[in-house]
Amino acid sequence: MFDVTTTTVLDGLRFPEGPRWHDGRLWFSDQHDGRVIALAPDGSTETIVDVPEGPSGLGWTPDGDLLVVSMRDRRLLRLDRGGGLAEVADLGSIATFHCNDMVVDSVGRAYVGNFGFDLDAGDPFAPTALARVDPDGAVSVAADDLAFPNGTVITPDGGTLIIGESFAARLSAFTVQSDGSLTDRRTWATVEGAAPDGCCLDADGAIWMADAIGRRVVRVLEGGEITDTVAVSEPNGAFACMLGGDDRRSLYICTAPSSSPSDTESARGGRIESVRVEVPGAGLP
C-alpha cells in the first residue's frame, strides 16, 4: 500500500472528469463549467472548447480529431479544425439519461456510457446500455444491463474492453471482436464497498480506479486484489484518474468535494492532484 500525500497541480475547478494524457498535456473535462481544458507540465492551462451541455469522456480519432461526449443532450461531438463542434452521433435512442465517460479505440470507434437514471434527483436505480459509435456515425448497443457504466479502458492489444459499473462494485470485461462488437462478458474484478469511476491501465495489466465513494484511487489486479491505495486531499472525493507525464508514471487524479452541480456552482473546490507511481501507463485511453 502507498502511504503518500498527493500534490495539487491545479485547483479552482468545478468538477474535473475524463482525464487523458495527449500530446504532452493532461486534457480533461470540467463538466459543471462546460469546458474541455488542457494542462501543460508547467502548470499553464488552455480552454480547448466550450461544451454548453457539459463535456465528459474525451478521445481522438486516428487522424487526430478530438471527440467529446456532450452529456445532457446525449450527443457525441467532434472538434473541427476551425474550432467548432460538429455532431458525430445522437445517442438519445440508447442513453436513458446523461451520457458520461467514453473510450475511443485505435480505429476510431467510441464506446459511450450513460447514467441510466437521474442520479442527482434521487431517482431509483435503473440499469442501462453502453453505446458504440462507429467512425461513420452509426450507433448501436455494445452491451446492455450495465449498472451505471463508467470509466472504460482497452488493453494494448485492442482485444479486451474493461468497464467500471459504479452501482455494482465491479469491473466487467468483454472481448472486442474485429467489427467492434463486444462478446464473452465476464467479471474482471469485484471491488466490494467501492464505486468504480474513471480509470486507466498500467503496463502490468493492473487498473488504477477512482473510488467515487471512498475518497481514494486504488490499483486493482484482475480478480480483485488491491495492491495500492492513494487517498486524495480532504474534503474531496476521487472521480477519475490517468497515468501521464513523459514516462507515463505520474498518476493524475480528478477530485472534487461533491459531484452535484448545485454543490459545485459556487464552491469551485475541484482539483487535479498527482502522485508518482512505479508502473507506467498503457492501453487506451
N, C-alpha and C positions, 0 to 999 in steps of 0.2 A: 504494500500500500504506500502511496505517496503521503508524505507529511509536508506539504508545501503551501506557500502563500502565492496566490495569483498576483500578477501585475496588471493594473488597469492601464490600457493603452489608448482608450477613447471613452469619454463619458458625455453626459448631456443628451443622450438619445432617448426616444420614447420606448420603442420596443424592437431591438435588433433581432433579426432572424435570417435564416438561409445563408450562412456564410460560405464563401467559396474562395479558394486561392486561384488567382488567374492573372497571368502576365505580370507577376511580381508584386501584386497587391491583393489585399483582402477585400473582396466585394461582399456586400450584404444588403439586406432589405431592412430599412426602418419602417416596419409595417404600419404603425399607427401614425407616422409622419408622412407616409405616402412617397418615400424616396428610396431609390437604389443608390448606394454610396460605395465608393472605393477608397480604402485606407492604405496609404503608402507606408513603407517601413520607417520613414522619417516623421510619421505622425500626421502628415497633411492629408486632407480629405477632399474628394471631388464628388459632387452630386452628379451622377450619371444621367438619371432621368427621373422625372416625377411620374408616379402611378397613382392617380386620384382615388381609385377603388382599392388601394392597398396592395403593395407588392409582397410576394412571398418567395417561393422557390426560384432559383436562378440557374441558368445553364447556357451552353453555347452550341451553336450548330457547327458542323465540320468546317464551314467556311468562315467561322469567327463571329457570327451574329449573336448578340445577346438575346436569349429567351427569358421572359419573366412571367410568372403567374400573377394575374390580377384577381385578387381574392373575391371581393364582394360581387362583382359582375361575372365571375366564374369564366374567365377567358384566359387563353394563352396568347401572349403578345410577343412581337419581335421588334427590337430596336433597329430601325433602318439607318443607313449611313448618313442621312440628313438629320438624325436626332429625333425623329418622330417614332411613334409606336403604331404598329400595324397588327391587326388581328390575325393570328395563325389559326385559332380554333375557338369555337364557343363550346364550353364544357357543360352547359346547363342541362343537357339531356342525361348526363351521368352524375354530376355532382349535386347532392341533395342539400348542401349548404356551402359556406365559403370554401373556395379552393385553398390549398395550403402548400405543402412542400412538393418538391419535384426533383427528379434526376433525369438528365439527358444522356443517352448512350452515345457511342462513338459514331453512329451513322445519323444521329440527329433525332431519334425517337425520344419523345418526352413522356415520362410516367408521372402523373399528377394526382395527388391525394386531395381529400376534402374532409371537412369536419363531420359531415353526416347529419348534424343536428345543431341547433342554436345553443352552443355551449355557454355563452355569456348570459343568455336569458334563463338558464337553468332548465332547459327543456330535457325531457327524458332521453337517455342514450339511444342511438339507433345506428346499426352498422351501415356501411356504405361501400362503394366500389372505388377501385383505382382506375383512372382513365389512362389510355395510351393515345398519344397523338403522333401519327406518322409524319415524315418530312413533307408529304403532300397535303397535310392538314386533316387527313381522315382521322376520325375519333372512334374509339372502340373501348369496350370494357376489358381491362387487362386482368383484373381479379375482383371478386366480389366478397361480400360478407366479411369485411375488414372492420376492426374496432378502432376507428379513428386513425386511418393510415397517415403516417407522418414521415419522419426522416427516412431517406432511402439511399442505398448505395448499390453499386455494381462492381463486381470483382474485376481485377485487372484483365482476366481473360475474356471478359464480357459474358461469361456463361451463367452467372448467378446474380440475381437481384434479391436484396435483403431489405425488408421494410419494417419499421417500428410500428406496432399497434399500441397506441398510447393507453387505450382503455382495456387492454388485455395483458399488460405487463409482459409482452413478448416481442421478439424479433422473428419474423417469418421469412422464409427463403423460398425462392422459385427458380426453376431452371429457365433460362432465356433461350427460346428457340430462334432459328435463323431469321424467321419472319417477325420477331419481336414478341410473339405470344409467350405467355408465362404458364409453365406446367410444373407438375411434381411439387405441389405445395407441401411444406413441412415446417415444423418449429425449429428455428436455428438456435434460439436461446429463450428461456423464461427468466425474467428478472423480477422476482417477487417483491411487491411493495414499491415498485418503480413505475413511472410513466415515460416510456421511451419517446424521445423527441428528436431533434436534429442530431445527425450522427455522421461519422466518417470512418473509413477503413485505414488500417496501417499495413505495413509491408509484411507483417507476420500473420495477417489474416484476422486480427482482432478488430473489434469495433469500439471506438470511443463514442459513447452515447450520453447525451444530456438527459438527466432525470428531472422532468418538469415539476415533480412534487418533492424532490429530495434535496434541492439546492446544491447539486453536485453534478459532475460528469464522472462516468465510470468506464473502464476498459473491460470489455466483455469478450470471452472466448466462446466459440461455438460449443453449445451445451450448457452455458450459463455461468461458468466460473468468472467472478470479478477479480481481476488481477491488480487493479489500481483504482484509487478514488481521489478525486480532486474536489474539495469544497470551494465554492465561489464566495465572494465577499458579501457579507450580510449588509442589508436585508434582502439581497437579490436572490432570485432563483435562476437556474440554468435552463436555457431553451434550445440551444443548438451549439455545435462545435465543428471546427475544421482544422486539419493539420496543414500548416503553411510555412512560409519562410523559404529561403533559398535551399535549405536542406530538408524541408517538409517536417521539421521536428518541433516547430512552435505550434502548440495547441491553442487556438483562439476560441474563446467561449463567449457566446451572446447571453447576456444576463439582464434582468430587469426585476424591479420589486413586484410586478404584477403583470399578468397577460391580458388584463381587462382594459380596453381602450379608454373607458371612463376614468380609470385609476391613473393612466399614464398621461392624460391630457395636460396636466399642469406639473406633475412631479418630475418628469424627464430624468428618471434615475437609471435609465438603461446604460449599459456599459459593454465595451469589448474588453474582456480580460484575457490574459495569456499566461502560459506556463510552458517550460521546456520539457520534452519527453524523450525517451530513448529510441523509440522505433519510428521511422519516418512514415509519412502518409503514402497511400497507394490507391489505385482504382478510381472510381467516379462517385460523387462529384469531386 
